[in-house]
């Protein structure tokens, strides 16, 4: 089964969570096999408190707009089922995770008030700081660095920011995204083998010898994949490709 990633973001009435601030928007997008599936989760929430003016200036979500929206407790089960078992990806994940843990606790679901118990959390801010030390690593800065279009982002929005972050994450972890054979370009440039003939092997040649990895080699390979996953903040690209093919 292919590895499932969920890129998510929240908007809140303000900060910090310890001052009683609440989540007012959750946006999630799903990635399977390094492709956006379109199976999103998005909801606005009634927080039962006013938003700080500074927060409204960031996301533009007013208390008037939130009248009649569901409370977190009403969507908690659906949200839990959506994220359960996934690799969650967020930018400055501690902020969003802290707020979601608090919402589960306030909803009377303490067994879900630590989402790291049923998900794996990947923080793209921590990834970016490790890869680009001393540089600006805001989401906007990463969009510019990796060539991700964020021209529609006038205000913060949980779903829009999740979609943008998904593109950034794929760009950060993608490596080589396409393969082409030399001499097969459409414009005929960039190849030293253009016009060369294809050599076909004779049908009577002996079968190639298959050398299988030993148990020790397989264990060493698995350890290497774990090290790559730890360094990259998520499963290695090779592991994802194997998952998507299974």
Secondary structure, DSSP 8 states (H G I E B T S, - for coil): ---EEEEEEEEESSS-GGGT--EEEEEEEEEETTEE-S--EEEE---SS---HHHHHHH---HHHHTT---HHHHHHHHHHHHTTSEEEETTHHHHHHHHHHHHHHTT-GGGS-GGGTSEEEEHHHHHHHHSTTS--SHHHHHHHHT---TT-SS--HHHHHHHHHHHHHHHHH-------TT--TTS-S-S-TT-------TTS---------HHHHHHHHHHHHHHHHHHTS--HHHHHHHHH-
